[in-house]
């Protein structure tokens, strides 16, 4: 079997597989009604009816209610007494409505939408209909209770972290039944986690019984893919962890009915490329989770068990949120499995160690581009012996080209005899023509893993390298790296034996051009990896060719070559 043919088919198979995976993920068969696909994202003026939930398993402690028919919906109620509290930290700016104490805006101060638009910042929560995002919380009880529709009282209109390490923002609600609640958000320096505590004081004469809920309202638009924008292939939608596994839900999964489960040590997250909104209930407690879709609006609800506050008593309801970039070091501190929100796909077992190695090297070199080059060198050294064996076969095959052409001329009218003579020649010279495919087969998982690390790791978002490469996670603006890569691949072909078949030879000649076209729209960091790997492969193959040529010259003089020892 000709190694060049294997190489061609391996490349086209890889491209076909990547295309099929993207198509299947977004356009595969679903039971989704077609009418709901093209509807515009609704404003927050519709009520989301939540269906009955399945009963949670029995437990020694009180569990959440099995049904949520009276959970407040998504309607927006006007109230002249509601105002907005602006909270500014060193990493984000938030807006909290006194109606329910909902976080209605979250702007990432250190993350512009694009590098050439530094004043346009990423907004994860917003009242903008095109990018709806609201984080609601409340306590639900019979009668008067501080739901997200209740109006709270704020002590100030704005808060600034300043030079402090922690900022507390209290909101106060007082009910007609003598129950009062202090809802307090806690923001910390250098962190995107938000702590919430709701301290209840029962000043009435009757026990007060309530459960805590959280709701995330988020736009859930139909994905629009473009081969000119690799970020468009990142998943954008809900993800949940049920205590055992993490799973993403696309529009088709929520087409017919809401998704519901009960779990401990679970969480919910609305993820997109580089960023997420996560709700992290207290561990070791049962909660009911429900995720529903109404056209282009997703509503995720989390409800805990009821607690009873005796007359004159107090109780505290707590919850943790994360609204910010997918910084893996911070995610790991909040929940050991929250890093699964970084969507590396099925190659996580390769991508995660690769990201760790890149991060470790980045700590020394201080540049993600140089970290990529060093990691590529480490991978090359790790597989040096394996690729050396392949390289020696390629070098020997190259030296056999004149003899192979002679056989082709001699047996040009007898293909069966030609094949037999070629196989005999390979056997006598101890050459494996398929060995040349080994390097690219080894590179494939690392190539795909590098791709997802560069696309999904916010740490490398808009990271500069050198000269014109100002963003390793986006394409080369001048296509210089892809052109360098194409030239390097052309040079690499010159070091390898040319295919004996004319058609294959022509295909191999245009492959550098094809690769250049494909890689022109890939992240510059990925092209940098491939260029570095190709240059190292050229250096390795050039050295091997020289060694094998010298062995061939020395062999007639009585010196044994390594191939003779094999």
C-alpha positions in Angstrom: 0.0 0.0 0.0 1.4 3.4 -1.0 2.1 5.6 1.9 1.3 8.8 0.0 -2.2 7.5 -0.8 -2.7 6.8 2.9 -1.6 10.3 3.7 -4.0 11.9 1.3 -6.9 9.8 2.5 -6.0 10.4 6.2 -6.1 14.2 5.6 -9.4 14.2 3.7 -10.9 11.8 6.3 -9.9 14.3 9.1 -11.5 17.2 7.3 -14.7 15.2 6.5 -14.9 14.0 10.1 -14.6 17.6 11.5 -17.2 18.8 9.1 -19.6 16.0 9.9 -19.2 16.5 13.7 -20.0 20.2 13.4 -23.0 19.5 11.2 -24.4 16.7 13.3 -24.1 18.7 16.5 -26.1 21.6 15.2 -28.2 20.3 12.3 -28.7 16.6 13.1 -32.2 15.1 13.3 -34.2 16.5 16.2 -37.8 16.4 17.2 -37.9 20.2 17.4 -41.0 21.9 15.9 -39.9 23.9 12.9 -42.1 26.9 13.8 -40.0 27.8 16.8 -36.7 27.9 15.0 -36.8 31.3 13.3 -38.8 33.3 15.9 -36.9 36.3 17.3 -35.7 36.3 20.9 -38.6 37.4 23.1 -38.5 40.3 25.5 -39.0 39.5 29.2 -42.7 39.9 29.0 -43.9 36.3 28.8 -44.7 33.9 31.6 -42.9 30.6 31.4 -45.2 27.9 32.7 -43.2 25.3 34.5 -44.5 21.7 34.4 -44.7 19.2 37.2 -41.4 17.9 38.4 -40.7 14.3 39.2 -40.6 13.5 43.0 -37.1 13.5 44.4 -35.8 10.3 46.0 -36.5 9.9 49.7 -33.8 11.3 52.0 -33.3 11.7 55.8 -33.5 15.5 55.4 -36.3 17.5 53.9 -36.3 17.6 50.1 -37.5 20.2 47.7 -41.1 20.3 46.6 -41.9 17.9 43.8 -43.8 20.5 41.9 -43.1 24.1 40.8 -46.4 25.3 39.4 -46.3 28.5 41.4 -42.7 29.4 40.8 -42.6 33.0 39.6 -42.4 33.3 35.8 -40.5 35.5 33.5 -42.8 38.4 33.2 -41.4 41.9 33.7 -43.6 44.0 36.0 -43.2 47.8 36.0 -42.8 49.4 39.4 -42.2 53.0 40.0 -40.4 52.2 43.3 -37.8 49.9 41.6 -34.4 51.3 41.0 -31.0 50.0 39.9 -27.9 49.6 42.1 -24.6 49.8 40.2 -21.7 47.7 41.6 -18.2 48.1 40.3 -15.3 45.8 41.2 -11.8 45.5 39.7 -13.0 42.9 37.2 -16.7 43.6 36.4 -19.6 46.0 36.6 -23.0 44.8 37.7 -26.4 46.3 37.9 -28.8 45.0 40.5 -32.5 45.8 40.3 -34.3 46.5 43.6 -37.1 44.5 42.1 -36.3 41.1 43.6 -32.6 41.9 43.9 -32.0 40.4 40.4 -28.7 41.0 38.7 -29.8 42.4 35.4 -26.4 43.4 33.9 -22.9 42.0 34.2 -20.1 43.6 32.1 -16.6 42.1 32.0 -14.2 45.1 32.4 -11.1 43.2 31.2 -12.6 41.5 28.2 -13.4 43.5 25.1 -15.6 41.9 22.4 -12.8 42.3 19.9 -9.2 43.5 20.2 -9.8 46.3 17.7 -12.8 47.5 19.7 -11.4 47.9 23.3 -14.3 50.0 24.5 -17.0 47.4 23.6 -16.9 45.0 26.5 -18.4 41.5 26.9 -21.8 41.5 28.6 -22.9 38.2 30.1 -26.1 39.6 31.7 -28.2 42.2 29.9 -31.7 43.5 29.4 -30.9 43.9 25.7 -33.5 41.7 23.8 -30.7 40.4 21.5 -28.5 39.3 24.4 -31.0 38.7 27.2 -29.4 37.5 30.5 -30.9 37.9 34.0 -30.0 36.2 37.3 -33.0 36.0 39.6 -33.2 34.8 43.2 -35.9 34.7 45.8 -37.6 33.0 48.7 -41.0 31.4 48.1 -43.5 31.0 50.8 -47.3 31.0 51.3 -48.5 34.6 51.4 -46.1 37.6 51.5 -42.6 36.5 50.5 -39.5 38.1 49.0 -39.6 36.7 45.4 -37.9 38.3 42.5 -41.0 40.4 42.0 -40.8 41.9 45.5 -39.3 45.4 45.9 -36.3 45.7 48.1 -34.7 48.8 49.7 -31.1 49.7 48.9 -28.9 51.7 51.2 -27.0 53.3 48.3 -27.4 53.7 44.5 -23.8 52.6 43.8 -21.0 50.6 45.3 -17.3 50.5 44.4 -14.8 47.9 45.5 -12.0 50.5 45.5 -8.9 49.3 47.4 -10.9 46.8 49.5 -10.7 43.0 49.1 -14.4 42.5 49.6 -17.5 44.4 48.9 -20.9 43.7 50.5 -24.1 45.0 48.9 -27.2 44.6 51.2 -30.8 44.9 50.1 -33.7 44.9 52.6 -37.2 43.6 52.3 -39.9 43.8 55.1 -43.2 41.9 54.8 -46.6 42.7 56.2 -46.4 39.5 58.3 -43.5 40.7 60.3 -40.8 38.8 58.3 -37.8 40.7 57.2 -35.0 39.6 54.8 -31.6 41.1 54.2 -30.4 39.9 50.8 -26.6 40.5 50.6 -24.3 40.0 47.7 -20.6 39.6 48.3 -18.0 40.5 45.6 -14.3 39.7 46.0 -11.2 41.2 44.4 -9.8 39.4 41.4 -12.8 37.0 41.4 -15.9 36.5 39.4 -17.7 34.4 42.0 -20.7 36.1 43.7 -21.8 34.9 47.1 -25.4 35.4 48.1 -26.9 35.2 51.6 -30.6 35.8 52.5 -30.9 36.3 56.3 -34.5 35.9 57.4 -35.8 37.3 60.7 -39.3 36.2 61.7 -40.8 39.0 63.7 -44.3 37.6 63.4 -46.3 35.3 65.6 -46.5 32.4 63.2 -43.8 30.0 61.8 -42.6 31.1 58.4 -41.9 28.3 55.9 -40.0 29.0 52.6 -37.7 27.5 50.0 -35.0 29.3 48.1 -34.9 29.4 44.3 -32.7 30.7 41.6 -33.5 31.4 38.0 -31.2 32.1 35.0 -32.9 33.6 32.0 -30.7 33.5 28.9 -31.1 34.0 25.2 -31.0 30.7 23.4 -30.6 31.5 19.7 -30.2 29.2 16.8 -26.5 28.7 16.1 -25.1 30.3 13.0 -21.9 28.6 11.7 -19.3 30.1 9.4 -16.1 28.5 8.1 -14.5 32.0 8.4 -15.1 32.2 12.2 -13.9 29.2 14.2 -15.5 30.6 17.3 -19.0 30.0 15.8 -18.5 26.3 16.3 -18.2 26.6 20.1 -21.2 25.4 22.0 -23.6 28.1 23.3 -26.3 27.0 25.6 -27.2 25.2 28.9 -24.9 22.6 30.6 -25.7 20.7 33.7 -23.8 18.4 36.1 -26.0 15.9 37.9 -23.3 14.9 40.4 -21.8 12.2 38.1 -21.5 13.6 34.6 -21.8 16.8 32.7 -24.1 17.1 29.7 -24.9 19.9 27.2 -28.5 20.5 26.1 -29.2 21.9 22.6 -32.4 23.4 21.3 -33.7 20.1 20.1 -33.3 18.5 23.5 -35.7 21.2 25.0 -38.1 21.3 22.0 -40.9 19.3 23.4 -40.7 19.5 27.2 -38.5 20.9 30.0 -35.6 18.8 31.3 -35.8 18.1 35.0 -33.6 16.2 37.5 -32.9 16.1 41.2 -29.4 15.8 42.5 -26.8 16.5 45.1 -23.5 18.3 44.5 -24.8 19.3 41.1 -24.8 22.6 39.2 -26.2 24.4 36.2 -24.3 26.7 33.8 -25.2 28.7 30.7 -22.0 28.5 28.7 -20.6 30.1 25.6 -17.2 30.4 24.1 -14.8 31.6 26.9 -17.6 32.6 29.4 -20.3 31.1 31.6 -23.0 31.9 34.1 -23.2 29.2 36.7 -25.4 28.5 39.7 -23.7 26.4 42.4 -26.0 25.3 45.3 -24.6 24.1 48.6 -23.1 20.6 48.3 -24.5 17.6 50.0 -28.1 18.9 49.7 -30.8 17.9 47.3 -32.1 20.4 44.8 -34.6 20.2 41.9 -33.2 21.5 38.6 -35.4 22.4 35.6 -34.3 23.7 32.2 -36.9 24.9 29.7 -37.0 26.8 26.5 -39.6 29.2 25.2 -38.8 30.0 21.6 -35.4 31.7 21.9 -35.4 32.2 25.7 -34.0 29.6 28.1 -35.1 29.5 31.8 -33.2 27.4 34.3 -34.7 27.0 37.7 -33.1 25.6 40.9 -35.2 25.0 44.0 -34.0 23.8 47.4 -35.8 22.2 50.4 -38.1 24.3 52.5 -36.9 25.6 55.8 -39.1 26.7 58.8 -38.3 29.9 60.7 -39.9 29.9 64.1 -41.4 33.2 65.5 -38.6 35.3 66.8 -36.1 33.1 65.1 -33.6 33.6 62.2 -32.4 31.5 59.3 -29.9 32.1 56.4 -30.3 30.8 52.8 -27.0 30.8 50.9 -26.1 30.3 47.2 -23.0 30.8 45.0 -22.9 32.1 41.5 -20.2 32.6 38.9 -20.5 35.1 36.1 -17.4 35.5 34.1 -14.6 34.0 32.0 -13.8 30.3 32.2 -10.6 30.7 34.2 -9.9 27.1 35.0 -7.9 27.8 38.2 -10.8 29.8 39.7 -13.4 27.3 38.5 -11.6 24.4 40.2 -11.7 26.3 43.5 -15.5 26.7 43.3 -16.4 23.2 42.3 -14.1 20.3 41.3 -16.2 19.5 38.2 -16.9 23.1 37.1 -13.9 23.0 34.7 -16.0 20.6 32.6 -17.8 23.8 31.4 -14.6 24.4 29.3 -15.8 22.4 26.2 -12.8 20.5 24.9 -15.0 17.8 23.4 -14.2 14.1 23.3 -10.5 14.8 23.3 -10.5 16.3 26.8 -8.2 13.5 28.0 -5.5 15.0 25.6 -6.6 18.7 25.8 -6.6 19.0 29.5 -3.0 17.8 30.0 -1.9 19.9 27.0 -3.5 23.0 28.6 -1.8 22.3 31.9 1.5 21.9 30.2 1.0 25.1 28.2 0.0 27.0 31.3 3.1 25.7 33.2 5.4 26.7 30.5 3.7 30.0 30.1 4.6 30.7 33.8 8.2 30.6 32.7 8.2 32.3 29.3 5.3 34.7 29.8 4.1 34.4 26.2 1.5 31.9 24.9 3.1 31.8 21.5 6.5 30.7 22.8 4.6 28.3 25.1 3.1 26.7 22.0 6.5 26.4 20.4 8.0 24.8 23.5 5.1 22.4 23.9 5.4 21.4 20.2 9.1 20.7 20.7 8.4 18.6 23.8 5.8 16.6 21.8 8.3 16.1 19.0 11.0 14.9 21.4 8.5 12.5 23.1 7.8 10.8 19.8 11.3 11.2 18.3 12.2 7.6 18.3 8.9 6.5 16.9 9.0 9.1 14.0 12.7 8.3 13.5 11.8 4.7 12.5 9.2 6.1 10.0 11.8 8.7 8.8 14.4 6.0 8.0 11.8 4.0 6.0 11.0 7.2 4.0 14.7 7.9 3.5 15.4 4.4 2.2 12.3 4.6 0.0 13.7 7.8 -1.4 17.0 6.1 -2.3 15.1 3.3 -4.0 13.3 5.7 -6.4 15.6 5.0 -9.4 15.2 1.2 -9.0 11.4 1.6 -8.6 11.2 3.6 -11.8 13.2 0.9 -13.6 10.8 -1.7 -12.5 7.9 0.4 -13.7 9.5 0.7 -17.1 10.2 -3.1 -17.2 6.7 -4.2 -16.1 4.6 -1.3 -17.4 2.3 -3.8 -19.2 1.9 -6.2 -16.3 0.6 -4.5 -13.2 0.4 -7.8 -11.2 4.1 -8.6 -11.9 5.0 -5.0 -11.1 3.3 -5.2 -7.7 5.0 -8.4 -6.9 8.4 -7.1 -7.9 7.8 -3.9 -5.8 6.9 -5.9 -2.7 10.0 -8.1 -3.2 12.1 -5.0 -3.4 10.6 -3.6 -0.2 11.2 -6.9 1.6 14.8 -7.1 0.5 15.6 -3.6 1.5 13.5 -3.8 4.7 11.4 -0.8 3.8 7.8 -0.2 4.9 6.1 2.1 2.4 3.2 2.8 4.9 5.5 4.0 7.6 5.3 7.6 6.2 1.8 7.8 7.5 2.8 7.2 11.1 3.8 10.8 11.8 0.6 12.4 10.7 -1.5 9.7 12.5 0.4 10.6 15.7 -0.1 14.3 15.1 -3.9 14.1 14.5 -5.1 13.8 18.2 -2.6 16.5 19.2 -3.7 18.7 16.3 -7.4 18.4 17.3 -6.6 18.9 21.0 -4.5 22.0 20.2 -7.4 23.3 18.1 -9.9 23.1 21.0 -7.4 24.4 23.6 -6.9 27.5 21.5 -10.6 28.0 20.7 -12.0 27.3 24.1 -9.3 28.4 26.6 -10.1 32.0 27.7 -6.5 32.3 29.0 -5.4 32.5 25.4 -8.2 34.7 24.2 -6.7 37.7 22.4 -3.2 36.7 23.6 -0.4 38.3 21.5 2.6 36.5 20.2 5.0 38.7 18.3 5.0 41.2 15.4 1.7 41.1 13.5 0.3 38.2 15.5 -1.7 40.0 18.2 -4.3 37.3 18.8 -3.4 33.7 18.9 -7.0 32.6 19.1 -8.1 34.2 15.8 -6.7 33.9 12.3 -3.6 35.5 11.1 -4.8 38.9 9.8 -2.3 39.0 6.9 -2.2 35.2 6.2 1.6 35.2 6.6 1.8 32.2 8.9 -0.4 30.0 6.6 1.9 30.9 3.7 5.0 30.1 5.7 3.3 26.8 6.6 2.5 26.0 2.9 6.1 26.7 2.0 7.4 24.5 4.8 5.1 21.7 3.7 6.4 22.0 0.1 10.0 21.8 1.3 9.1 18.8 3.5 7.7 17.0 0.4 11.0 17.5 -1.4 12.7 15.5 1.4 10.3 12.6 1.0 10.0 10.1 -1.9 7.7 11.2 -4.7 4.7 9.0 -5.4 5.3 6.6 -8.4 1.7 7.2 -9.6 1.4 10.4 -11.6 -2.1 11.2 -10.3 -0.9 10.9 -6.7 2.1 13.0 -7.5 -0.1 15.8 -8.8 -2.3 15.5 -5.7 0.7 15.7 -3.4 1.9 18.8 -5.3 -1.3 20.7 -4.6 -1.6 19.6 -1.0 0.5 22.5 0.4 -1.8 24.9 -1.4 -4.9 23.1 0.0 -3.5 23.1 3.5 -2.7 26.8 3.2 -6.3 27.5 2.2 -7.7 25.4 5.1 -5.3 26.9 7.7 -5.8 30.5 6.5 -8.9 30.7 8.7 -7.7 28.6 11.7 -6.5 30.3 14.9 -3.0 31.7 14.5 -1.8 29.6 17.5 -2.8 26.4 15.7 -1.0 27.4 12.6 2.0 28.3 14.7 1.9 24.8 16.2 1.8 23.2 12.7 4.5 25.4 11.3 6.8 24.6 14.3 6.0 20.9 14.0 6.7 21.0 10.2 10.0 22.8 10.6 11.1 20.3 13.3 10.0 17.4 11.0 12.1 18.9 8.2 15.1 19.1 10.4 14.7 15.6 11.6 14.1 14.1 8.1 17.0 16.0 6.6 19.3 14.5 9.3 17.9 11.0 8.7 18.3 11.3 5.0 22.0 12.3 5.4 22.6 9.3 7.8 20.9 6.8 5.5 22.7 8.2 2.4 26.0 7.8 4.3 25.1 4.2 5.3 24.3 3.4 1.7 27.7 4.7 0.6 29.6 2.8 3.3 27.8 -0.5 2.7 29.8 -1.6 -0.4 33.0 -1.1 1.6 32.1 -3.7 4.1 30.4 -1.6 6.8 27.1 -2.7 8.1 24.2 -0.4 8.0 21.5 -0.2 10.7 19.1 -1.7 8.2 21.2 -4.8 8.0 21.0 -5.3 11.7 17.3 -5.1 11.7 
